[in-house]
Amino acid sequence: MRNSDPRLPNAEPRTPDPIPVAEAALNLPPSPRPGWQAWKAWILRPHPFLVGLLAFLATMSLTMIAVLMGWNQGLQERQIRAEATAQAYYEEGLARLEAGEFEMARANCQEAWRLSRYPGPAACVAEAERLLTPTPTPPLAPPPTTPPEEIAAALLAEAQEALDAGAWEKALEKLNAALATAPDYRPDRIQEMRYTALVALARQFLEEDNLEAALFRLDQAAAIAPLDDELEVERQLATRYLEGINYWGVSWEDAIAAFSALYAIAPYYRDVQARLFQAHVAYGDLFAEQEEWCPAEVQYTEAVRLVLDAEVEAKRADAAQRCLTATPTPLPGTEPITSPVTGPQPIEGFYVGRLAYAAYNTEAGGYDLYALPSYDPRPIKAASYASQPAWRPDGRLLAYRNSTGIAAVVPEEGVPLTLASGPGMAWPTWSPDGQRLAYAVQDATGWQVYVVPSDGSAPPRPVTPGWAPVWGPQGALAYAGCVVEGTVRGICVINPDDPAGRPVPLTADPHDTPVSWSPDGSQIAYMSDHDGDWDVYVVTTSGYVYQVTNDPASDGAPAWAPDGSLIAFVSDRGGSWGIYLVSPDGQNPRKIVDLGTAYPDFSSQRLSWAP
């Protein structure tokens, strides 16, 4: 039977015992109940089971407390590790953001934010997403608030760090930027650091056998301060070597002269001995092909003096025997031929300056650049895979377009200098003082004309939308593709040094392409096909136009003579391309150079005529 006492476990409810009537009537206190006595007796008895149960519960409570404390400590350790990982992701995200790698910055900061939701990673994610979202440039940017001297000082500090790390190109970039930002801020120190970087970079290129790049840096360094004896010797040797390379396959006589001069002072320099040997053999073969055996014997003899070669010795012996028996008989009215023709004959009417032009090399599949002096009718090959020549006003340095950008060369030396590098660059042209260069660049939005210092001391500066720029002797810049009041015009003229300057239209046809200013700066020779075929025209700065050529063939790429008496142009008259001379009034056109049957992309080519 279950216990009915409600104070005991498993008790059932019961009806209270009735109070005796006498006690109720007398209002006496109730007597003790029999259930209380039983409960008291039960309590006073020993209970081993309850003691064990209480001990067990106490032990479990202590165990649970220990487990909870351990779990909490583990949770804290995991949180610390998560915070450290989040901090690492956050710092990496900031570094990526600084480096301009916005996708990676966002990914790192998102992971940091997931691990630890404090505001830093969230702001980093927001900034990365902002930078990844293209926004239009505001029409009017607020003026910079940082003084140029402070910017230059920061750039100088970055350049010093780059120098200390041996990052020569980066150091030059920072130094050039500092010089452009604040020209009067510590110029001596900046030039000293530029000299250090240029010399170190030149040594690096020399070790890599990149002579062209090494010479370019050495020339820049020499413009700042004299080179030490070792570098000056290396500079001269490399210049002579590249001069021989420049004439290689074009004029064996000049190649031999260059390599002979180098061999005389440095016979073990690079492969000069092998080069000189090969040049003598090739020149001897050229004489032999024309059956000029005596000059051929001379060249073969010089070759075997350098390298004892059985095949060349056999050629020498054969040429010597033929030289003894040969009796050249000149044609009536001519002089005996003693050497093969290695260049064009003297050109009638071409009596002033030097004419630069591009000729298409069908074997190589590209244009080669030549300079034709009026005082020596043999053209000088100035560069390979090059076109659009532009003489510096002093007539010494020749700029041109190649596959990597804009370069320049002294044709007699053959050492190319990179002036600007990047895709889509074309139509280089010099400022009147030769200190700056203008060119056009094509990008996704169209053509844009830029101006840059020729020594690379400042970054390129955009001038105007357009293409085919030509800098005039008075400082005006003519170009094609200008837009005036929403209408595409032909040739416009602008002052590149006036930021607020407006283009002045001279012609209306969008196909008009300016090519050359007259020496006095009053006229521009240009080419156009507005009447159905390409012809040469002239427009004055007042807008008066007259036609120079009128032929069914394609005439273009005009260039004024330095004295203004003639205009040179390219034409395919007679079915073959060539260079012609004509008076400015269109009279007496005559061909002076044969360019062959191939002349691709004719309308983008140029001639350049310097004093």
VEXDREN-2710 file (C-alpha; in Angstrom, 1 decimal):
% VEXDREN-2710
k/r/px/py/pz
1/MET/0.0/0.0/0.0
2/ARG/1.4/3.4/-1.0
3/ASN/2.1/6.0/1.6
4/SER/-0.6/8.6/1.9
5/ASP/1.5/11.2/3.6
6/PRO/1.8/14.2/1.2
7/ARG/5.2/15.0/2.5
8/LEU/6.6/11.7/1.5
9/PRO/7.6/10.6/-2.0
10/ASN/4.8/9.0/-4.0
11/ALA/2.2/10.1/-1.5
12/GLU/-1.5/9.9/-2.5
13/PRO/-4.0/12.6/-1.4
14/ARG/-6.0/11.6/1.6
15/THR/-8.9/13.1/3.6
16/PRO/-7.9/14.7/6.8
17/ASP/-8.8/12.7/10.0
18/PRO/-11.9/14.0/11.7
19/ILE/-11.4/16.0/14.9
20/PRO/-13.1/14.5/17.9
21/VAL/-16.3/16.2/18.7
22/ALA/-15.3/17.0/22.3
23/GLU/-12.2/18.7/21.2
24/ALA/-14.0/20.7/18.7
25/ALA/-16.6/21.8/21.1
26/LEU/-14.2/22.8/23.8
27/ASN/-12.0/24.5/21.2
28/LEU/-8.9/22.6/22.4
29/PRO/-5.8/22.3/20.4
30/PRO/-5.7/19.1/18.4
31/SER/-3.7/16.2/19.6
32/PRO/-0.7/14.9/17.7
33/ARG/-1.6/12.8/14.7
34/PRO/-0.5/9.3/14.4
35/GLY/1.1/10.1/10.9
36/TRP/3.6/12.6/12.3
37/GLN/5.0/10.0/14.7
38/ALA/5.6/7.6/11.9
39/TRP/7.3/10.2/9.7
40/LYS/9.5/11.3/12.7
41/ALA/10.5/7.7/13.3
42/TRP/11.3/7.2/9.6
43/ILE/13.6/10.3/9.5
44/LEU/15.5/9.2/12.6
45/ARG/16.3/5.8/11.1
46/PRO/19.6/5.5/9.1
47/HIS/19.2/5.5/5.2
48/PRO/22.4/4.3/3.4
49/PHE/20.7/4.6/0.0
50/LEU/20.0/8.3/0.4
51/VAL/23.5/9.0/1.6
52/GLY/24.9/7.3/-1.6
53/LEU/22.5/9.2/-3.8
54/LEU/23.5/12.5/-2.3
55/ALA/27.2/11.7/-2.7
56/PHE/26.6/10.7/-6.4
57/LEU/24.7/13.9/-7.1
58/ALA/27.5/16.0/-5.5
59/THR/30.1/14.2/-7.6
60/MET/28.1/14.7/-10.8
61/SER/27.7/18.4/-10.0
62/LEU/31.4/18.9/-9.5
63/THR/32.1/17.0/-12.8
64/MET/29.6/19.1/-14.7
65/ILE/31.1/22.3/-13.3
66/ALA/34.6/21.1/-14.4
67/VAL/33.3/20.1/-17.9
68/LEU/31.6/23.5/-18.3
69/MET/34.8/25.3/-17.2
70/GLY/36.8/23.3/-19.7
71/TRP/34.4/23.9/-22.5
72/ASN/34.4/27.6/-21.8
73/GLN/38.2/27.6/-21.8
74/GLY/38.3/25.7/-25.2
75/LEU/35.8/28.1/-26.6
76/GLN/38.0/31.0/-25.6
77/GLU/41.0/29.4/-27.2
78/ARG/39.1/28.8/-30.4
79/GLN/38.0/32.4/-30.4
80/ILE/41.5/33.6/-29.9
81/ARG/42.7/31.4/-32.8
82/ALA/39.8/32.7/-35.0
83/GLU/40.7/36.2/-34.1
84/ALA/44.3/35.6/-35.1
85/THR/43.3/34.0/-38.4
86/ALA/40.8/36.9/-39.0
87/GLN/43.6/39.4/-38.4
88/ALA/45.9/37.6/-40.8
89/TYR/43.2/37.6/-43.5
90/TYR/42.5/41.3/-42.8
91/GLU/46.1/42.3/-43.1
92/GLU/46.5/40.4/-46.3
93/GLY/43.3/42.1/-47.6
94/LEU/44.7/45.5/-46.8
95/ALA/48.0/44.6/-48.6
96/ARG/46.0/43.5/-51.6
97/LEU/44.0/46.6/-51.5
98/GLU/47.1/48.8/-51.5
99/ALA/48.5/46.8/-54.4
100/GLY/45.4/47.4/-56.5
101/GLU/44.4/43.7/-56.4
102/PHE/40.8/44.4/-55.5
103/GLU/39.3/41.0/-56.1
104/MET/41.8/39.3/-53.8
105/ALA/41.4/42.1/-51.2
106/ARG/37.6/41.6/-51.1
107/ALA/38.0/37.8/-50.8
108/ASN/40.5/38.1/-47.9
109/CYS/38.5/40.7/-46.0
110/GLN/35.2/38.7/-46.5
111/GLU/36.9/35.7/-44.8
112/ALA/38.2/38.0/-42.0
113/TRP/34.7/39.4/-41.6
114/ARG/33.2/35.8/-41.4
115/LEU/35.7/34.9/-38.6
116/SER/35.4/38.1/-36.6
117/ARG/32.6/40.6/-37.2
118/TYR/34.4/43.7/-36.1
119/PRO/34.2/46.8/-38.3
120/GLY/37.7/46.7/-39.9
121/PRO/37.1/43.8/-42.4
122/ALA/33.6/45.1/-43.2
123/ALA/35.1/48.5/-44.2
124/CYS/37.8/46.7/-46.2
125/VAL/35.1/44.7/-48.1
126/ALA/33.1/47.9/-48.8
127/GLU/36.2/49.7/-50.1
128/ALA/37.2/46.8/-52.4
129/GLU/33.7/46.6/-53.8
130/ARG/33.7/50.4/-54.3
131/LEU/36.9/50.2/-56.2
132/LEU/35.7/47.2/-58.3
133/THR/32.6/49.2/-59.3
134/PRO/33.4/51.6/-62.2
135/THR/32.3/55.1/-61.5
136/PRO/32.3/58.1/-63.8
137/THR/35.1/60.6/-63.3
138/PRO/33.6/63.8/-61.9
139/PRO/33.8/66.6/-64.4
140/LEU/35.7/68.9/-62.1
141/ALA/38.2/67.3/-59.7
142/PRO/39.0/69.2/-56.6
143/PRO/42.5/70.7/-56.6
144/PRO/45.1/68.6/-54.7
145/THR/45.6/69.8/-51.1
146/THR/49.0/68.2/-50.6
147/PRO/51.8/70.6/-51.5
148/PRO/54.0/69.3/-54.4
149/GLU/57.1/69.4/-52.1
150/GLU/55.5/66.9/-49.7
151/ILE/54.5/64.6/-52.6
152/ALA/58.1/64.8/-54.0
153/ALA/59.5/64.1/-50.6
154/ALA/57.4/60.9/-50.3
155/LEU/58.4/59.8/-53.8
156/LEU/62.0/60.4/-52.9
157/ALA/61.7/58.2/-49.8
158/GLU/60.1/55.5/-51.9
159/ALA/62.9/55.8/-54.5
160/GLN/65.5/55.4/-51.8
161/GLU/63.8/52.2/-50.6
162/ALA/63.8/50.9/-54.1
163/LEU/67.5/51.7/-54.5
164/ASP/68.3/49.9/-51.3
165/ALA/66.4/46.9/-52.6
166/GLY/68.1/46.9/-56.0
167/ALA/64.8/47.7/-57.8
168/TRP/66.4/50.1/-60.3
169/GLU/63.4/50.5/-62.6
170/LYS/61.0/51.3/-59.8
171/ALA/63.6/53.8/-58.3
172/LEU/63.8/55.6/-61.7
173/GLU/60.0/55.7/-61.9
174/LYS/59.7/57.3/-58.5
175/LEU/62.6/59.7/-59.1
176/ASN/61.2/60.9/-62.5
177/ALA/57.8/61.4/-60.9
178/ALA/59.3/63.4/-58.1
179/LEU/61.2/65.6/-60.6
180/ALA/58.0/66.2/-62.5
181/THR/56.0/66.9/-59.4
182/ALA/58.3/69.5/-57.9
183/PRO/61.3/70.4/-60.2
184/ASP/62.9/72.6/-57.5
185/TYR/62.7/70.1/-54.7
186/ARG/66.3/68.7/-54.1
187/PRO/67.1/68.4/-57.8
188/ASP/70.8/67.6/-57.1
189/ARG/69.9/64.7/-54.9
190/ILE/67.3/63.4/-57.3
191/GLN/69.8/63.5/-60.2
192/GLU/72.5/61.8/-58.1
193/MET/70.0/59.0/-57.3
194/ARG/68.9/58.8/-61.0
195/TYR/72.6/58.4/-62.0
196/THR/73.1/55.6/-59.5
197/ALA/70.0/53.7/-60.8
198/LEU/70.8/54.3/-64.4
199/VAL/74.4/53.0/-64.0
200/ALA/73.3/49.9/-62.1
201/LEU/70.6/49.2/-64.6
202/ALA/73.1/49.5/-67.5
203/ARG/75.5/47.1/-65.8
204/GLN/72.6/44.6/-65.4
205/PHE/71.7/44.9/-69.1
206/LEU/75.4/44.5/-70.1
207/GLU/75.5/41.2/-68.1
208/GLU/72.4/40.1/-70.0
209/ASP/74.0/41.0/-73.4
210/ASN/71.2/43.5/-74.0
211/LEU/73.5/46.2/-75.5
212/GLU/70.7/48.4/-76.9
213/ALA/69.1/48.8/-73.5
214/ALA/72.4/49.2/-71.7
215/LEU/73.5/52.0/-74.1
216/PHE/70.2/53.8/-73.6
217/ARG/70.7/53.8/-69.8
218/LEU/74.4/54.8/-70.2
219/ASP/73.5/57.7/-72.4
220/GLN/71.0/58.9/-69.9
221/ALA/73.5/58.6/-67.1
222/ALA/76.2/60.4/-69.1
223/ALA/73.8/63.3/-69.6
224/ILE/73.8/63.7/-65.8
225/ALA/77.5/63.2/-65.0
226/PRO/80.6/61.7/-66.7
227/LEU/80.8/57.9/-66.7
228/ASP/83.8/56.2/-65.0
229/ASP/86.5/54.9/-67.3
230/GLU/85.3/51.3/-67.3
231/LEU/81.7/52.2/-68.3
232/GLU/82.9/54.8/-70.9
233/VAL/85.0/52.1/-72.6
234/GLU/82.1/49.7/-72.5
235/ARG/79.9/52.3/-74.0
236/GLN/82.2/53.0/-76.9
237/LEU/82.8/49.4/-77.6
238/ALA/79.1/48.6/-77.6
239/THR/78.4/51.6/-79.9
240/ARG/80.9/50.4/-82.4
241/TYR/79.6/46.8/-82.2
242/LEU/76.0/47.9/-82.9
243/GLU/77.2/50.2/-85.7
244/GLY/78.6/47.1/-87.4
245/ILE/75.3/45.2/-86.8
246/ASN/73.4/48.1/-88.2
247/TYR/75.2/47.8/-91.6
248/TRP/75.1/44.0/-91.6
249/GLY/73.6/42.8/-94.9
250/VAL/73.1/46.3/-96.1
251/SER/76.6/47.6/-96.7
252/TRP/79.4/45.1/-96.2
253/GLU/82.0/47.9/-96.8
254/ASP/80.6/49.9/-93.9
255/ALA/80.1/46.8/-91.7
256/ILE/83.8/45.9/-92.3
257/ALA/84.9/49.4/-91.4
258/ALA/83.0/49.3/-88.1
259/PHE/84.1/45.9/-87.1
260/SER/87.7/46.5/-88.2
261/ALA/87.9/49.6/-86.0
262/LEU/86.5/47.6/-83.1
263/TYR/88.8/44.6/-83.7
264/ALA/91.8/46.9/-83.7
265/ILE/91.2/48.0/-80.1
266/ALA/89.4/45.0/-78.7
267/PRO/90.0/41.8/-80.7
268/TYR/88.3/39.6/-78.0
269/TYR/85.2/41.7/-77.6
270/ARG/82.2/39.5/-78.0
271/ASP/82.2/37.8/-81.4
272/VAL/83.9/40.7/-83.3
273/GLN/86.5/38.4/-84.9
274/ALA/83.9/36.0/-86.3
275/ARG/81.7/38.9/-87.5
276/LEU/84.6/40.6/-89.3
277/PHE/85.6/37.3/-90.9
278/GLN/82.0/36.7/-92.1
279/ALA/81.7/40.3/-93.5
280/HIS/84.9/39.9/-95.5
281/VAL/83.7/36.6/-97.0
282/ALA/80.3/38.0/-97.8
283/TYR/81.8/41.1/-99.5
284/GLY/84.2/38.8/-101.5
285/ASP/81.2/36.8/-102.6
286/LEU/79.5/40.0/-103.8
287/PHE/82.5/40.9/-105.9
288/ALA/82.7/37.4/-107.3
289/GLU/79.1/37.4/-108.3
290/GLN/79.9/40.4/-110.5
291/GLU/83.1/38.7/-111.7
292/GLU/85.2/41.4/-110.1
293/TRP/87.9/38.9/-109.2
294/CYS/90.7/41.2/-108.0
295/PRO/88.6/42.9/-105.3
296/ALA/87.2/39.5/-104.4
297/GLU/90.7/38.2/-103.8
298/VAL/91.4/41.1/-101.5
299/GLN/88.4/40.3/-99.3
300/TYR/89.0/36.6/-99.2
301/THR/92.6/37.3/-98.2
302/GLU/91.6/39.5/-95.3
303/ALA/89.1/36.7/-94.2
304/VAL/91.8/34.0/-94.1
305/ARG/94.1/36.2/-92.2
306/LEU/91.5/36.2/-89.4
307/VAL/90.4/32.6/-89.6
308/LEU/92.2/29.9/-91.6
309/ASP/89.3/28.3/-93.4
310/ALA/89.8/25.7/-96.2
311/GLU/86.7/26.7/-98.2
312/VAL/87.5/30.4/-98.1
313/GLU/91.2/29.7/-99.0
314/ALA/89.9/27.8/-102.1
315/LYS/87.8/30.9/-103.0
316/ARG/90.8/33.1/-102.5
317/ALA/93.1/31.0/-104.7
318/ASP/90.4/30.8/-107.5
319/ALA/89.8/34.6/-107.4
320/ALA/93.6/35.2/-107.5
321/GLN/94.0/33.1/-110.6
322/ARG/91.0/34.7/-112.3
323/CYS/92.3/38.2/-111.4
324/LEU/95.6/37.4/-113.3
325/THR/93.8/36.5/-116.5
326/ALA/90.8/38.8/-116.4
327/THR/90.8/41.8/-118.8
328/PRO/87.7/43.9/-118.3
329/THR/86.6/45.7/-121.4
330/PRO/84.6/48.9/-120.7
331/LEU/81.7/49.9/-122.8
332/PRO/82.2/52.8/-125.2
333/GLY/82.0/56.1/-123.3
334/THR/82.3/54.5/-119.8
335/GLU/85.0/54.1/-117.3
336/PRO/86.3/50.6/-116.3
337/ILE/84.3/49.1/-113.4
338/THR/86.6/48.4/-110.4
339/SER/84.0/47.7/-107.7
340/PRO/80.3/46.7/-107.6
341/VAL/77.6/49.2/-107.1
342/THR/76.6/49.1/-103.4
343/GLY/74.1/51.9/-103.4
344/PRO/72.1/54.2/-105.7
345/GLN/73.8/56.5/-108.1
346/PRO/74.0/60.2/-107.4
347/ILE/70.5/61.6/-107.5
348/GLU/69.8/64.5/-109.8
349/GLY/67.9/67.3/-108.0
350/PHE/68.3/65.8/-104.5
351/TYR/70.9/68.2/-103.2
352/VAL/70.0/69.2/-99.6
353/GLY/69.6/67.4/-96.3
354/ARG/68.7/63.8/-95.5
355/LEU/65.5/62.0/-96.4
356/ALA/64.2/59.3/-94.1
357/TYR/61.8/56.7/-95.5
358/ALA/60.4/53.2/-94.9
359/ALA/60.8/50.4/-97.4
360/TYR/58.9/47.1/-97.2
361/ASN/61.0/44.0/-96.8
362/THR/59.0/41.2/-98.4
363/GLU/61.2/38.5/-97.0
364/ALA/61.0/39.7/-93.4
365/GLY/57.3/40.8/-93.7
366/GLY/57.9/44.2/-92.3
367/TYR/59.2/47.7/-93.0
368/ASP/62.9/48.7/-92.7
369/LEU/63.9/52.3/-92.0
370/TYR/66.5/54.1/-94.2
371/ALA/68.2/57.5/-94.2
372/LEU/69.3/58.8/-97.6
373/PRO/71.9/61.6/-97.4
374/SER/72.1/64.1/-100.3
375/TYR/75.9/64.1/-100.0
376/ASP/76.2/60.3/-100.1
377/PRO/73.7/58.5/-102.4
378/ARG/74.0/55.2/-100.4
379/PRO/71.0/54.8/-98.1
380/ILE/71.8/53.9/-94.4
381/LYS/69.6/51.3/-92.8
382/ALA/68.6/52.8/-89.6
383/ALA/66.2/50.2/-88.1
384/SER/64.3/47.0/-88.9
385/TYR/60.6/46.6/-88.4
386/ALA/60.1/50.3/-88.2
387/SER/58.1/53.0/-90.0
388/GLN/56.8/56.6/-89.7
389/PRO/60.2/58.3/-89.4
390/ALA/60.5/61.8/-87.9
391/TRP/63.8/63.7/-87.8
392/ARG/64.5/65.8/-84.8
393/PRO/64.9/69.4/-85.9
394/ASP/68.7/69.3/-85.7
395/GLY/68.7/66.4/-88.2
396/ARG/70.7/64.0/-85.9
397/LEU/68.2/61.8/-84.1
398/LEU/65.5/59.9/-86.1
399/ALA/62.3/58.9/-84.2
400/TYR/60.1/56.1/-85.5
401/ARG/57.3/53.7/-84.7
402/ASN/58.1/50.0/-84.0
403/SER/56.3/47.0/-82.5
404/THR/56.8/48.2/-78.9
405/GLY/56.1/51.9/-79.1
406/ILE/58.2/54.9/-80.1
407/ALA/62.0/54.7/-80.5
408/ALA/64.8/56.9/-81.9
409/VAL/68.2/56.2/-83.5
410/VAL/71.2/58.0/-84.8
411/PRO/71.4/56.3/-88.2
412/GLU/75.2/56.4/-88.4
413/GLU/75.5/54.7/-85.0
414/GLY/72.5/52.3/-85.2
415/VAL/71.8/52.3/-81.4
416/PRO/68.0/52.4/-80.8
417/LEU/66.7/54.4/-77.9
418/THR/63.2/53.7/-76.5
419/LEU/61.4/57.0/-76.1
420/ALA/57.9/55.6/-75.2
421/SER/56.6/52.1/-74.9
422/GLY/53.1/50.7/-75.1
423/PRO/50.6/49.3/-77.6
424/GLY/48.9/51.4/-80.3
425/MET/51.5/54.2/-80.4
426/ALA/52.1/55.9/-83.8
427/TRP/53.1/59.1/-85.7
428/PRO/55.9/60.5/-83.5
429/THR/56.8/64.1/-84.1
430/TRP/59.3/66.5/-82.4
431/SER/58.8/69.8/-80.8
432/PRO/60.7/72.7/-82.4
433/ASP/63.4/72.6/-79.7
434/GLY/63.7/68.9/-79.8
435/GLN/63.0/68.5/-76.1
436/ARG/59.6/66.9/-76.4
437/LEU/57.8/64.4/-78.5
438/ALA/54.2/64.2/-79.5
439/TYR/52.5/61.0/-80.7
440/ALA/49.1/59.4/-81.0
441/VAL/47.8/56.3/-79.1
442/GLN/44.8/54.3/-80.1
443/ASP/42.7/52.7/-77.3
444/ALA/39.2/51.5/-76.8
445/THR/37.8/55.0/-77.0
446/GLY/39.7/56.1/-80.1
447/TRP/42.8/58.1/-80.9
448/GLN/44.4/60.5/-78.4
449/VAL/47.4/62.8/-78.9
450/TYR/50.0/62.9/-76.1
451/VAL/53.1/65.0/-75.4
452/VAL/56.0/63.7/-73.4
453/PRO/59.6/65.0/-72.6
454/SER/62.1/63.1/-74.8
455/ASP/64.3/62.3/-71.8
456/GLY/61.5/60.6/-70.0
457/SER/61.6/63.0/-67.1
458/ALA/57.8/63.3/-66.9
459/PRO/54.8/61.0/-67.8
460/PRO/52.9/61.5/-71.1
461/ARG/50.3/64.3/-71.0
462/PRO/47.1/64.0/-73.0
463/VAL/46.6/67.0/-75.3
464/THR/43.6/66.4/-77.5
465/PRO/41.6/63.6/-79.2
466/GLY/43.0/62.9/-82.7
467/TRP/45.7/61.2/-84.6
468/ALA/48.6/61.8/-87.0
469/PRO/50.1/64.8/-85.1
470/VAL/52.7/67.0/-86.8
471/TRP/54.6/69.7/-84.7
472/GLY/55.2/72.9/-86.6
473/PRO/58.3/75.1/-86.4
474/GLN/56.4/77.9/-84.6
475/GLY/55.1/75.5/-81.9
476/ALA/51.6/74.7/-83.3
477/LEU/50.5/71.1/-83.4
478/ALA/48.5/70.0/-86.5
479/TYR/46.5/66.7/-86.3
480/ALA/43.7/64.8/-88.0
481/GLY/40.4/63.6/-86.6
482/CYS/39.4/66.7/-84.6
483/VAL/35.9/67.3/-83.5
484/VAL/34.6/70.9/-83.6
485/GLU/31.1/71.7/-82.3
486/GLY/30.2/68.0/-82.6
487/THR/31.3/67.7/-86.2
488/VAL/34.3/65.6/-87.2
489/ARG/36.7/67.8/-89.3
490/GLY/39.8/67.1/-91.2
491/ILE/43.0/69.0/-90.1
492/CYS/43.0/71.1/-87.0
493/VAL/45.7/73.2/-85.3
494/ILE/46.1/73.6/-81.6
495/ASN/48.6/75.1/-79.1
496/PRO/49.7/72.1/-77.1
497/ASP/51.0/74.3/-74.3
498/ASP/47.7/76.0/-73.7
499/PRO/45.4/73.9/-71.5
500/ALA/42.4/76.0/-72.5
501/GLY/43.3/76.2/-76.1
502/ARG/40.7/75.4/-78.7
503/PRO/41.4/73.6/-82.0
504/VAL/41.3/75.7/-85.1
505/PRO/39.9/73.7/-88.1
506/LEU/41.8/74.2/-91.4
507/THR/40.1/71.5/-93.6
508/ALA/36.7/69.8/-93.5
509/ASP/37.2/66.3/-94.9
510/PRO/37.8/63.6/-92.2
511/HIS/40.2/61.8/-94.6
512/ASP/42.6/64.7/-94.7
513/THR/45.9/63.6/-93.0
514/PRO/48.6/66.2/-92.2
515/VAL/52.1/65.0/-92.8
516/SER/54.6/67.9/-93.0
517/TRP/54.9/71.6/-92.2
518/SER/56.7/74.0/-94.5
519/PRO/60.0/75.3/-93.1
520/ASP/58.5/78.8/-92.4
521/GLY/55.5/77.3/-90.6
522/SER/53.0/78.9/-92.9
523/GLN/51.8/75.8/-94.8
524/ILE/51.0/72.1/-94.2
525/ALA/51.4/69.4/-96.8
526/TYR/48.8/66.7/-96.5
527/MET/47.3/63.8/-98.3
528/SER/43.6/63.1/-98.9
529/ASP/41.4/60.8/-101.0
530/HIS/38.2/63.0/-101.0
531/ASP/38.1/63.0/-104.8
532/GLY/38.4/59.2/-105.1
533/ASP/42.1/58.6/-105.1
534/TRP/45.0/59.8/-102.9
535/ASP/46.7/63.0/-103.9
536/VAL/49.0/65.6/-102.2
537/TYR/47.6/68.9/-101.1
538/VAL/48.8/72.0/-99.3
539/VAL/46.8/74.1/-96.8
540/THR/47.9/77.5/-95.4
541/THR/47.4/78.4/-91.8
542/SER/44.7/80.8/-93.0
543/GLY/42.8/77.9/-94.6
544/TYR/43.6/78.3/-98.3
545/VAL/43.9/74.9/-100.0
546/TYR/45.6/74.0/-103.3
547/GLN/46.4/70.7/-105.0
548/VAL/50.0/69.6/-105.7
549/THR/49.5/66.3/-107.5
550/ASN/46.7/65.1/-109.7
551/ASP/47.4/61.6/-110.9
552/PRO/45.2/58.4/-111.1
553/ALA/47.9/56.6/-109.0
554/SER/48.1/56.9/-105.2
555/ASP/50.2/59.9/-104.1
556/GLY/50.8/60.6/-100.5
557/ALA/53.1/60.9/-97.5
558/PRO/54.5/64.4/-98.6
559/ALA/57.5/66.0/-96.9
560/TRP/58.8/69.5/-97.4
561/ALA/62.5/70.0/-98.3
562/PRO/64.5/71.9/-95.6
563/ASP/64.7/74.9/-97.9
564/GLY/61.1/74.7/-99.0
565/SER/62.0/74.3/-102.7
566/LEU/60.6/70.7/-103.2
567/ILE/58.1/68.3/-101.8
568/ALA/58.9/64.6/-101.6
569/PHE/56.1/62.1/-101.8
570/VAL/55.4/58.4/-102.2
571/SER/53.5/57.1/-105.3
572/ASP/52.7/53.8/-107.2
573/ARG/52.9/55.5/-110.6
574/GLY/53.8/53.0/-113.3
575/GLY/52.8/50.0/-111.2
576/SER/55.7/50.2/-108.7
577/TRP/56.1/52.2/-105.5
578/GLY/58.7/54.9/-105.3
579/ILE/59.7/58.2/-103.8
580/TYR/59.2/61.3/-106.1
581/LEU/60.3/64.9/-105.9
582/VAL/58.0/67.7/-107.2
583/SER/57.9/71.5/-107.0
584/PRO/55.3/72.9/-104.6
585/ASP/53.3/74.1/-107.6
586/GLY/53.1/70.5/-108.9
587/GLN/55.7/70.9/-111.7
588/ASN/58.4/68.5/-112.8
589/PRO/57.7/65.3/-110.7
590/ARG/60.6/62.8/-110.9
591/LYS/61.3/59.5/-109.2
592/ILE/64.4/59.2/-107.0
593/VAL/64.0/56.0/-105.0
594/ASP/62.5/52.7/-106.1
595/LEU/60.5/51.0/-103.2
596/GLY/59.4/47.9/-105.1
597/THR/55.9/46.5/-105.7
598/ALA/54.8/46.1/-102.1
599/TYR/54.0/49.1/-99.8
600/PRO/51.2/48.0/-97.3
601/ASP/49.2/50.4/-95.3
602/PHE/50.3/53.2/-97.6
603/SER/48.0/55.9/-96.1
604/SER/49.7/55.7/-92.6
605/GLN/53.3/56.0/-93.9
606/ARG/55.4/59.1/-93.7
607/LEU/58.6/60.6/-95.1
608/SER/60.8/63.0/-93.2
609/TRP/63.3/65.5/-94.7
610/ALA/65.9/67.1/-92.4
611/PRO/68.7/69.6/-93.0
END
